[in-house]
Amino acid sequence: MSRIWEIPGGVHPPENKQQSMTRSIGHLPLPATLVIPLHQHIGAPAKVAVTVGQTVLKGQKLTDASNLNNLPVHASSSGTVIAIDDKPVAHPSGLNALCVTIATDGKDQWIEHAGISDFRQCDPHNLLQMITEAGIAGMGGAGFPAAIKLSPSNDKPVDTFIINATECEPYITADDAAMQEKTQDLIQGIEIVGHILNNPSRVLVGIENNKPQAIVALRSHIKERSIEVVSFPTKYPSGGEKQLIYILTGREVPSGGLPSDLGMVCLNIGTLIAIKRAIIDGEPLISRITTVTGEACGVNRNYDVLIGTPISHLLAHNEFDERNCSRLIMGGPMMGFSLTSTEVPVVKTTNCILASSYSEIPSDLPAQACIRCGLCAEVCPASLLPQQLFWYAQAKDQERLEAHNLFDCIECGACSYVCPSNIPLVQHYRSSKGEIRKANIDKIDSDNARQRFEFRKLRLEQADEQRQVKREARRLATEQARATNSTVQSGSSAADIIAAAQQRAMTKQSTPEQQKAKFERALLAAQSRLEEAENRLTEATAHGTAEQQARCSASLESARQKVDQTQNRLKELSD
């Protein structure tokens, strides 16, 4: 048995998990419409691949991905595309985003698809490409592209593969239900990832001891496999990636670092099941298990829900009582966020819809002044100083916030949970993170603008110098021509004069090699600007506003066109 370590801090809120575990995983009737957001992962958005009025089949790609950062999304059922426009999406900001709306036809007809019977005979690179094509992002919350997570650098081989089966947040039981009912799919997903990672020496399943049935199900399926199920005492937030790694290995992921820096990879249950479906069944990520719970719902249950299903469709089949609902939350009560509309669709990271009653989650009390009790610091699992971070956030002191490792905050909500002054600490931290990211994007834009200005200034100076040189050359040529003409006899023929002029014109033309070198330099500059535009778009997509994303997308398209034009001109010269 592996040794376990205890994380600092943490809290023990009421679990409230038994309500949604009284029934097996259910399936909902097909909704009349599916609203599928086109950007459901961290990274750059992909290009739309369908048009309004087009008929699509279940599993058909709605967007095209160009690399591992651009995950495609797929039609969750067959039907007709009736709109491609901005609609409310699942995001704490409450802003709209571009979505494809599909009117389902009731046939639920699949595209032709096939998986791989023996994945062990397949190259890991090809498996990663299949995972990307299936649109699989981390389904535990952040939505990080799974293929990138499974592609560590060659100088940092993976020796420990951790399966996050903790699901520590109250009310949520989606992973618990999946472990009990889809155990074989989960084990196959673990084996596929193990093959991709070149069979790490340790494969650990970290699970809290409040899931005894799931523990039994897992251990009964891994008797002859080199997988260890490690059970540990329940405490929130043990499910945080860095926290789970410490619990299972005693090693700390450094500030600003990643698990791959320690030779580790950590995936959650939903992601592994989706990987199994992508590789063995050939199915893209079009559904996920979601918990629908809370006292405002007459039925609490887990469902295998199609991506794009409106929340109103789930609630309508769970006896939702709007009058008794104090707050409709996507996610759990600790890290979830309130929804402003029931028409928001289910996305890849939707693990729970909590319709809480007024007795479960009463209305927020007004925040009071901080009494410096220190409880927030005692429960912080990242060993931060929440009180100081709160003060610096109020003062908008970004330098001190970064110096106090604000970005190590996992926004678990433990500090807000214990605060006797009802201060919404996490909201302050989240807002400050957004401001810092925006400031960083603005700094990048400013630096790029300064570099463009300096380059333009240098280019103009060089052009002016070249003009001066040319003027001087023309002046000398003119004087030489006048001197030559004065010695030309009056009987010189017109043909001689024309030939001399043609010879002078030919000497001014660039050779083909010079023209090719010129366009090669232009291509390198255009490719450099394209790479900068892609980086700005990735940063803006992850942390920027919709206006910044649109501006960066336009810059990226302009840079791509410039590269294409230069490549075409260079090809013409080569031909």
Residue pairs with C-beta under 8 A, 6 or more apart in sequence:
1 230
2 204
2 228
2 230
2 248
3 250
4 230
4 232
4 247
4 248
5 246
5 247
5 248
5 249
5 250
6 247
7 235
7 238
7 243
7 246
7 247
7 381
8 380
8 381
8 383
9 378
9 379
9 380
9 381
9 382
9 383
9 414
10 235
10 236
10 237
10 238
10 379
10 381
10 414
11 235
11 236
11 379
11 414
11 417
11 418
12 234
12 235
12 236
13 170
13 236
13 333
13 334
13 417
14 170
15 170
15 171
15 210
15 234
16 170
16 171
16 293
16 360
17 170
17 171
17 172
17 173
17 176
17 210
19 171
19 293
19 300
20 171
20 173
20 177
20 291
20 292
20 293
20 300
20 301
20 302
21 173
21 176
21 177
21 302
22 300
22 301
23 301
23 302
24 177
24 181
25 177
25 178
25 181
25 289
25 301
25 302
25 303
25 304
26 301
26 302
26 303
26 304
27 303
27 304
28 303
28 305
28 306
28 309
28 313
28 314
28 317
29 317
30 77
30 104
30 106
30 108
30 306
31 104
31 306
31 309
31 310
31 313
32 103
32 104
33 82
33 101
33 102
33 103
33 104
33 310
34 75
34 76
34 77
34 79
34 101
34 102
34 104
34 306
34 307
34 308
34 309
34 345
35 87
35 99
35 100
35 101
35 308
35 310
35 343
35 345
36 62
36 73
36 75
36 76
36 99
36 100
36 101
36 102
36 307
36 308
36 345
37 73
37 87
37 89
37 90
37 97
37 98
37 99
37 308
37 345
37 347
38 45
38 46
38 48
38 62
38 63
38 73
38 97
38 98
38 99
38 100
39 45
39 46
39 97
39 98
39 541
40 71
40 73
40 135
40 137
40 143
40 307
40 347
40 348
40 349
41 71
41 137
41 143
41 144
41 145
41 348
42 137
42 142
42 143
42 144
42 145
42 541
42 542
43 69
43 70
43 71
43 145
43 538
43 541
43 542
44 69
44 70
44 534
44 537
44 538
44 541
45 63
45 70
45 98
45 541
45 549
45 553
46 63
46 64
46 65
46 66
46 70
46 71
46 72
46 73
47 63
47 64
47 66
48 62
48 63
48 84
48 98
48 100
49 61
49 62
49 63
49 64
49 72
50 56
50 60
50 62
50 81
50 84
50 100
51 81
51 84
52 81
52 82
52 83
52 84
53 80
53 81
53 82
54 80
54 81
55 78
55 79
55 80
55 81
56 62
56 75
56 78
56 79
56 80
56 81
56 102
57 75
57 78
57 109
57 110
57 111
58 75
58 76
58 77
58 78
58 108
58 109
58 110
58 111
58 286
59 74
59 75
59 110
59 111
59 113
59 283
59 284
59 286
60 74
60 75
60 111
61 72
61 73
61 74
61 75
61 284
62 72
62 73
62 74
62 75
62 100
63 70
63 72
63 73
64 70
64 72
65 71
65 72
65 132
65 133
65 135
68 128
68 132
68 145
68 147
68 148
68 151
69 145
69 148
69 538
71 132
71 135
71 136
71 137
71 145
72 133
72 135
72 284
73 100
73 135
73 307
74 135
74 284
74 285
74 286
74 307
75 100
75 102
75 286
76 102
76 286
76 287
76 306
76 307
76 308
76 309
77 102
77 104
77 108
77 306
78 104
78 105
78 107
78 108
78 109
78 110
79 102
79 103
79 104
79 105
80 102
80 103
80 105
81 100
81 101
81 102
82 101
82 102
82 103
83 99
83 100
83 101
84 98
84 99
84 100
84 101
85 98
85 99
85 101
86 96
86 97
86 98
86 99
87 96
87 97
87 99
87 101
87 343
87 345
88 94
88 96
88 340
88 341
88 343
88 344
89 95
89 96
89 97
89 99
89 344
89 345
89 347
90 330
90 339
90 344
90 345
90 346
90 347
90 349
90 350
91 97
91 337
92 337
92 430
94 340
95 546
96 546
97 546
99 345
102 308
113 281
113 282
113 283
114 282
115 278
115 279
115 280
115 281
115 282
115 283
116 122
116 130
116 279
116 280
116 282
117 280
119 127
119 191
119 192
119 195
119 279
119 280
120 195
124 195
124 196
124 197
124 198
127 192
127 195
127 196
127 279
128 147
128 150
128 151
128 196
129 147
130 278
130 279
131 146
131 147
131 150
131 275
131 278
131 279
132 145
132 147
133 278
133 284
134 274
134 277
134 278
134 283
134 284
134 285
135 284
135 285
135 348
136 145
136 146
136 147
136 271
136 274
136 275
136 278
136 285
137 143
137 144
137 145
137 146
137 271
137 285
137 348
137 349
138 144
138 145
138 146
138 149
138 267
138 268
138 271
138 349
139 268
139 270
139 271
139 274
139 288
139 348
139 349
139 351
140 164
140 239
140 268
140 270
140 271
140 349
140 351
141 331
141 335
141 349
141 351
142 349
143 348
143 349
146 267
146 271
146 274
146 275
149 260
149 265
149 267
150 193
150 196
150 197
150 265
152 158
152 197
152 260
152 263
152 265
153 260
156 260
156 261
156 263
157 198
157 263
158 197
158 198
158 200
158 260
158 263
158 264
158 265
159 200
159 201
159 202
159 263
159 264
160 200
160 201
160 202
160 203
160 204
160 249
160 262
160 263
160 264
160 265
161 190
161 193
161 194
161 197
161 200
161 202
161 203
161 204
161 264
161 265
161 267
162 204
162 205
162 206
162 244
162 245
162 248
162 259
162 264
162 265
162 266
162 267
163 190
163 203
163 204
163 205
163 206
163 266
163 267
163 268
163 269
163 272
164 206
164 239
164 241
164 244
164 266
164 267
164 268
164 269
165 175
165 179
165 205
165 206
165 207
165 211
165 214
165 218
165 268
165 269
166 206
166 207
166 208
166 238
166 239
166 244
167 173
167 174
167 175
167 176
167 208
167 211
167 239
167 269
168 208
168 234
168 235
168 236
168 237
168 238
168 239
169 236
169 237
169 239
169 331
169 332
169 333
169 334
169 335
169 352
170 236
170 332
170 333
170 334
171 291
171 293
171 294
171 332
171 333
171 352
171 354
172 291
172 331
172 332
172 351
172 352
173 291
173 293
173 302
174 270
174 288
174 289
174 290
174 291
174 302
174 351
174 352
175 268
175 269
175 270
175 289
175 351
176 211
176 213
176 214
177 289
177 291
177 302
178 186
178 269
178 270
178 273
178 289
179 186
179 207
179 211
179 214
179 217
179 218
179 269
180 213
180 214
180 217
182 273
183 217
183 218
183 220
183 221
184 221
185 273
185 276
185 277
186 218
186 269
186 272
186 273
186 276
187 221
187 222
187 225
187 227
188 276
188 280
189 271
189 272
189 273
189 274
189 275
189 276
190 203
190 227
190 272
191 225
192 275
192 276
192 279
192 280
193 265
193 267
193 272
193 275
194 200
194 203
197 265
200 265
202 228
203 226
203 227
203 228
204 227
204 228
204 230
204 248
205 218
205 227
205 228
205 229
205 230
206 230
206 232
206 238
206 244
206 247
206 248
207 214
207 215
207 218
207 229
207 230
207 231
207 232
208 231
208 232
208 233
208 234
208 235
208 238
209 215
209 231
209 232
209 233
209 234
210 234
215 229
215 231
218 229
219 229
222 229
230 248
232 238
232 247
236 334
236 412
236 414
237 243
237 334
237 335
237 381
237 410
237 412
237 414
238 244
238 247
240 381
240 410
240 412
241 253
241 259
241 266
242 252
242 253
242 259
242 382
242 410
243 381
243 410
244 266
245 251
245 252
245 253
245 259
245 262
245 264
245 266
246 252
246 253
249 262
249 264
251 262
253 259
253 261
253 262
254 261
255 405
255 408
256 407
256 408
259 265
259 266
270 288
270 289
270 351
274 285
274 288
277 283
277 285
278 284
278 285
285 307
285 348
286 306
286 307
287 304
287 305
287 306
287 307
288 304
288 305
288 307
288 346
288 348
288 350
288 351
289 302
289 303
289 304
289 305
289 351
290 302
290 303
290 305
290 314
290 346
290 350
290 351
290 352
290 353
291 300
291 301
291 302
291 351
291 352
291 353
292 299
292 300
292 301
292 302
292 303
292 314
292 315
292 318
292 352
292 353
292 355
293 300
293 301
293 352
293 353
293 354
293 355
294 300
294 325
294 353
294 354
294 355
294 356
294 357
294 360
295 324
295 355
295 356
295 357
295 359
295 360
296 320
296 321
296 322
296 324
296 325
296 326
296 355
296 356
296 357
297 315
297 318
297 319
297 320
297 321
297 355
298 318
298 319
298 320
298 321
299 317
299 318
299 319
300 318
301 318
303 314
305 314
305 346
305 350
306 346
307 345
307 346
307 347
307 348
308 345
308 346
309 345
309 346
310 342
310 343
310 344
310 345
310 346
311 328
311 330
311 339
311 342
311 343
311 344
311 345
311 346
311 353
312 342
312 343
314 346
314 353
315 342
315 353
315 355
318 355
320 355
324 357
324 358
325 355
325 356
325 357
326 356
326 357
326 358
326 360
326 361
326 362
326 363
327 338
327 354
327 356
327 361
328 338
328 339
328 342
328 353
328 354
328 355
328 356
329 336
329 337
329 338
329 339
329 352
329 353
329 354
329 355
329 356
329 361
330 336
330 337
330 339
330 344
330 350
330 352
330 353
330 354
331 337
331 350
331 351
331 352
331 354
332 352
332 354
333 354
333 356
333 360
333 361
334 412
334 413
334 414
334 417
335 411
335 412
335 413
336 352
336 354
364 422
364 424
365 422
366 422
367 421
367 422
367 423
367 424
368 421
368 422
368 423
369 421
370 387
370 390
370 391
370 421
370 423
371 420
371 421
372 387
373 420
374 387
375 415
375 418
375 419
375 420
376 386
376 387
376 414
376 415
376 418
376 419
376 425
377 384
377 385
377 386
377 387
378 418
379 414
379 415
379 417
379 418
380 386
380 414
380 415
381 410
381 412
381 414
382 405
382 408
382 409
382 410
384 404
384 405
384 406
384 408
384 409
385 404
386 415
386 425
388 400
388 404
389 401
389 404
389 406
389 409
389 425
389 428
389 429
389 432
390 423
390 425
390 428
390 429
392 400
392 401
392 404
392 432
393 401
393 428
393 429
393 431
393 432
394 428
396 432
396 435
398 432
398 435
398 436
398 439
401 432
401 436
402 436
406 429
406 432
406 433
406 436
407 433
407 436
409 426
409 429
409 433
411 426
411 429
411 430
412 426
413 426
415 425
415 426
416 423
416 424
416 425
416 426
419 425
433 543
434 543
437 539
437 542
437 543
437 544
438 543
438 544
438 545
438 548
440 539
441 536
441 539
441 540
441 543
441 544
441 548
444 536
444 539
445 536
448 532
448 536
477 504
510 518
512 573
515 573
516 570
516 573
516 574
519 566
519 569
519 570
519 573
520 570
522 566
523 563
523 566
523 567
523 570
526 559
526 562
526 563
526 566
527 563
529 559
529 562
530 556
530 559
530 560
530 562
530 563
532 559
533 552
533 555
533 556
533 558
533 559
534 556
536 552
536 555
536 556
537 549
537 552
537 553
537 555
537 556
540 548
540 549
540 551
540 552
541 549
541 552
544 552
